[in-house]
Amino acid sequence: MKKTHNVMIKGTKDGLTLHLNDQCSYLELKEELEEKLSIHHIEVEESPLISVKIQLGNRYLTAEQEEELKELVRHKRNLVVGDITSNVITKEEANKLQEVNDIFSITSIVRSGQILEVPGDLLLVGDVNPGGTVLAGGNIFILGALKGIAHAGVNGMREAVIAASVMIPSQLRIADCLNRAPDHYNKEDHHEMECAYIDDSNHIVIDRLQVLKHLRPNINRVKGGY
Amino acid sequence: MGEAIVITSGKGGVGKTTTSANLGTALALQGKKVCLIDTDIGLRNLDVVLGLENRIIYDLVDVVEGRCKIHQALVKDKRFDDNLFLLPAAQTSDKSAVNPEQMKKLVDELKQEYDYIIIDCPAGIEQGYKNAVAGAEKAIVVTTPEVSAVRDADRIIGLLEKEEHIDPPKLIINRIRNHMMSSGDMLDIDDITTHLSIDLIGIVMDDDEVIRSSNQGEPIALNPNSKASIAYRNIARRILGESVPLQAIGESKTGVFSKIKKLFGVK
């Protein structure tokens, strides 16, 4: 019986790509990978690190198995694992992925002590009172007054924005940036229809809503229509 | 079948007990059968405000622990023939002496006999608060025109809205000082109601007479000549379903009519 190759190594400009067969068992795969990497073992001192991409095809690996493969590659030679890609994800992950891209519309008043958190964009029809907090994986749009804390892009999405009909927050956070309100709001300033985003100098700035059209065109979900 | 209303605020010292005593009094004056329950176990004082302190024999904890029957613990206020009763809190134990299930059972039992059960809630959002709201189906939140009190009221409204057995809470703004509100040093009524966005059921002016009368154990609502008394009587009438316009604030030119206009958003 001719032995099929379960592991194919390809060299590219950016490093190595390991194509792993998705038809064999995981154990077979592991063994062969170990073997292949040992055969090609050339110990060159101070050789530069090579980045490796692993492509799994239609195979699903658990987090532990992925870690095992990474460890195997890292252990053998001066390789670093860039990323592991697979064509398959679990339903759970797929749902999560979809949620992150969803807009969650909620009508409610977020009062002092309450926390409202959504994985994707948040569309809140109501106020956020002082002491209340809203968190979103994506953007935050508030049809009402934002007087409490809003944190957009909690998972590190720095392009996220916070927009509110009335913008008098106690704190604004976008990804890992934080901006505190002035100690006193001037009663004459209305702070209506404003948005907050991270500018080029890595600070959260507040501006008119209309600037978003140019700064964050990715907010658009529908193409055409006018 | 009666109605149980909890009077709460979150923050201490805004006038929950005074409000409870006076609403109870005002409702009794309207001929309703009212039972007041003090749930501030360990720090009771509704009995003092009503002037019934020296008639207490049994208390709330005695009732839930089965040491006496409910009617034995109820203290009758002789000023209102058979219309106003008080179930006093115990002074010796603490809030954990009672649990929400026991309170609910107790209030349900009292509802059979009384038109209104007014529950005076302790400050805070812990056990005492949970006991107080357990049996109620309506809630009145008391606040003063101060930022800290409004903040706590906001918190308590959030908690009340989560209780499914309670109707949307109503708001009383207490201790309004006319000159400070008109000079802008105090939050004004519009600010507070739009911020909290719940229905306003009444406003009460700050009045020295309130402190004087509560020290004497006579609720101010008994004295028909004071502004605060009229305010409490108006709130009682609104609880009974009448529509009574809000009191005008002070002697300024904003009369009752413009107040109503303001209420409907006509500038």
Contacts between the chains, C-beta under 8 A, distances in Angstrom:
chain1	res1	chain2	res2	distance
A	109	B	158	7.9
A	109	B	197	6.0
A	111	B	154	4.7
A	111	B	155	6.4
A	111	B	157	6.0
A	111	B	158	3.4
A	111	B	161	7.8
A	112	B	151	5.5
A	112	B	152	7.5
A	112	B	154	4.2
A	112	B	155	4.1
A	112	B	158	6.6
A	113	B	155	4.6
A	113	B	158	6.1
A	113	B	159	7.8
A	114	B	158	5.0
A	127	B	195	7.9
A	127	B	197	7.2
A	129	B	154	5.0
A	129	B	195	6.7
A	130	B	151	6.2
A	130	B	154	7.5
A	131	B	151	6.0
A	131	B	154	6.8
A	131	B	155	6.8
A	132	B	154	8.0
A	132	B	158	7.9
